[in-house]
């Protein structure tokens, strides 16, 4: 938001680009969880574009992004976050858009109808993986943007870029922010009249989350390959995940909103649900070796139901082929659920 405002203040037209990877969907979890019901249900990129008065392009890169997650050249951050490779990839995608727009403008002989450079809100030293002094030229070079990439908030700490040298942008009106202290940015936001904005640390990327990363790593290990589909990464955000056996995992809803969401996946997974008592809907990612193992899993699910203290609970086992069985089980005791079964 600040980078756009700084450039708009120089009379330059800006359009936004938001990339959908599948790993950053705040509104998705807010809409499901009861505890998040009061949080705004909105696409934050669209909301920001509205506040800034700019056009927004939303680009689905979830398939192309797989290679960034699975094979990051510069490795991961603290968890499964390939931040530097991610930044390079997104700037590269923006560069391709810029080149396409310029080619289209040239083809129409419409001077000034294209785009000339790219801006980001990066600040030197603000993020430990992707926003360091040495990574700035790496991102510009390897993305193909080269000196068409301008960071308005940190420009005076960096070499001049093409728009500065050409006089399209007045360098003296750009900033030299650096480090992790957000106070100068917050003060600038106040000066621009920006009263509502995202938290100035962290972000919405689930790959930076320890619990989510643990679940993703477990998924790869259980399947014997480093791959995923969009449904996989969406399900990792929902429910309580337990792996009591190497060949199956239980995804147990924590409230009614999650139960309703998981119902949409019952065609693709076996499920367990208590019927004699109120309780969660559970998806089974994997397979049961036999009836005894299904009853063992049902007893574990019953432990999270309102019948946890009952002598017997009825759990319906719905198989993905439509076959259903009623299982009569004694709920597992709390002490019988090892902590290492919990993935998050």
N, C-alpha and C positions, 0 to 999 in steps of 0.2 A: 504493500500500500504506500509506504514512504517513497520507494524508488519511483513509482508512477507519479506521485504528487510532485516530486522534485523535477522530473522531466516535463510534466504538464505545466509547471510554473514557468518554463522557458518557451511556452507556446507550441510545444511539440505534441502531435497526436500520438496516442498510445493505444494499442489493443493488447488484450491479455490472452495467454495460452495456459490452459489447465490440462495436465496429463493424468488420465485415469490408469492406475497400475493394478488396482484391486486391493492394495495394501493400505489405502488411506481413505476410509469411508466412515468418518465420525457419525454422520447422520444415520448410517445403517444401525450401529449399536445403540444410538440414542433412541431410535424408533422402536427398538425391541425391548429394552430393559425398562422395568417399572421405575427403578431408581433414577433413570435419566429422563423421565417423562417431561419434566419441566424445562429441560434444555431445548434450545431452539432446534427445530427440525428443518434444516436447510442445507443446501449445498453451499458451503462457505465460499467457494470460488465465485459462484454466481452472485452471492450476496456482496462480496468485495467489489466485483465488477460494477454492481449497481451503485455502491457508495462512491466509486471513483468516476462513474459516468462513462465507462468504456465498454466496447464490444468485447465479448469473451468467446474464444474458440475452445471447446472441450474435445480432447482427442483421446480415444481409447487406444492405449499402447500395451494393454495387459498381455497380449501374446508375445510381442516383440521384447517386452521387459523381462521375460523369463530368463533370457541369456544373461542379463545383468545380475539377477538374483542367484542363478545357479553357477555362473562362472565369472565372478568379478575379478578383473585383472588386478585391481588394487586391494583386493581382500575385503573383509568385513570390519565393521566397527566393533563395539563392545558385544554385540549380539549378532543377528543375521542381517544387519544393515550395510549394504554395499554403497555407502553414501557418495564416495568420490566417483565411482563408476556410474551411479545414478545421475549425478549432476552432469557428467560428461554426456551421458545418453540423452538427457532431456534438452540440454543446450544444442546437441546435435540435431534433435528433432525440430527444435525451433529454427535452427539454421536452414534446414531443408525447407521449412515453410517459408522462410525469408527469401531463399533463392527462388522458390516456385512463384512467390508473389512478384518478385522483381522480373522474372522471365515473362510472367503474364502481362505486367505493365509495359515491358518493352515491346511485346507482341502487339499490344494495342496502341503503341506510340502515345501512351498517356503519361507524360512526365509528372512525377510526384504522386502517382497513383499506387506505387508499391511501398515497400518498407526498406529502410536503410540500415538499421542496426537493432541489436537485442539488448535489453536491460534485465538485470536480476537484482534482487535485494540482498545479495551477499555482502558480508562484512569481514574483512581480514581478521582472523583470530577468534571469530565468534563461535564456530563449531569445530570440535577437535578432529574430525575426520575429513570434512570436505571444504572447510573455509579456513585454510591456513595460507600463509604467504606463498609457499612453494606450489600449492595446488591451484592457485588462481591462473597462472599461465598454462598449467597442464590442462585445465578444463577448456580454456580458450583454444589451445592448440589441437587437442585430440577430438574436440567436438566439431572442428572445422570452422568454428566461428571466427577464430583468429582475433584480429583487433576490431572486429565488428561487435564484440561483446563488451558492454559498458556496465560497471557497477557504480551507480550514482552515489551510494552511501559511503563508499570506500575509495572512490576514484583518485583522490589526492594522495593516497598511499600507494598507488599503482602507476605503471607507465601510461602515457597518453594513448588513447585509442583513436581509431579512425574518425568517429564523429567529433572528437575534441580537436584533432588536428585540422579537420576540414571546416571547423567553425560552426557545425550544425548544433553543437552544444557548447555552452560557456563553462569551461572547466572551473572558473573561479566561483561559480554558483553550485558546484557539487560539494561533496563532503569528504571528510577524512576519518570517519569512524573506524575504530579498531578495538579488538578485545571483546570480552564476554559481558562487560558492563552495558546494560541496555538503557541506562538513564538518558544519555544523549538522544537516543531514538525516541524514547517516550516523550521527552521534551519537544522534539521536532513534531511528533504526532499531535501534541497539544497545540503547537503553533499552526498546524494545518487544520485544526478543528476536528481531528479524528478522535472521537470519544470512545468508540468500541472497536476492538481489534483482538486478534488471537493472542493467546499467552505468548510472551516474548521468549520462551524457552521450550525445548521439547518439540512437539509437533504431533501430527496425526498418523505418522507412519508406524504401523504395527511391527515392522521389522526391527525397530529400536526397542521393543518391549521384551523383557527377559522371558516372561511367561509365554508369550506368543512364539518367540524364537525356539523355546524348548519344545513346544508342540509341533512346530514345523520340522525341527530336527528329528523328532520321534516319528513323524509321518514318513520321512525319507527312509529312516532306518527300518521301519516295519515293512515298507513296500520294497525295500531292496534297491531303490533307485532315487536319484535326486531329480524329482519332477513334481508337478502339481497341475491341477486344473483350477479354474476360477471357483467352482463349488468347494473345492478343498480349502482354499484360503479364506473363503467366507465362513465356513463351518468352524475353522480354528478360532474365530472371534466370538463364538456363541457357546454357552454352556460350561459345565464342569467336565474336564477331560480326565479320565482315569484309564490306565492300562494295567489290568490285573494279570493278563497273560500276553505273551509276545505276539500271538496271532489274532488278538482282537482288542479293540479299545471301546470304551463306553463314553458317549457324549450325553451328559445328563443335564437337562434343563434346570435352571435355578429359579424360574418363575414362569407365570403363565405366558407372558410375551415370548419367552424363548421356546416354550412348548409349541406355541402356534407357529413359530418360524420353523422349527424342526419338523413339524408335520408335513411341510412341503417336500421333505426329502424321504418320506417313508416308502416311496416307490423304488428308491435306489438302495435302501439299507433295511436290514432287519431292525425291529424296534421292540422295546419293552416298556410296558406302562401298567402301573398299579390300578386295579379296578375296584378292589374292596375298600380302599382308602384313597384319599387325595394324594397325589404325588406327581413326580416329574415324568415327562416323556423322555425316553432314552433311545438314541440311535446306536446301533452296533456296527462299528467300522471294523470289518473282518468277518470271522466265522466261528461258530461253536463246533467243537470236535464231536460233541454228542449231547444228549438230553441232560445229562448230569452237569455239564458245563453251562448249559442254558439256565438251569436252576441255580447254579452258583452265581451267575451274573444277575439273575432276578433277585436273589437274596441281597446282593449288593445294592441294587436299585431300590429295594424296599427299605433299606437303611436310610435313604434320603426322602422317604414318604412320611405321611402322617401316621402310618402304621408301624413306625420304627420300633415302638415298644410293645406291639401286639405279638401274640404267640404265632399267628399265621397271617400271611398276606397273599392275596391273589394278584398275580402279575400275568398279563396277556402278552404272549410272544407272537408278534406278527412278522412273518417272513416275507421277504420281498416278492415272492411268487404268489402271495395272497393267502397262504395257509396260516391259520392261527391256532395257538394252543394256550390253555390256561395252566399256569404253573402255581402250585401251592407251596409257599416257601416261608421259612422263618427268617425274619430280617437279620442281616449280619450285624454283629455288635460293633460299636464304634472302634473298640480296641483291636478288632480283627481286620481293620482297613489300614494297611501299612502306608506311611507317608509317601513312599517311593512309587506308589501307584498313581499319585496325583501328578498330572502334567501341568495343570493350571486351570 
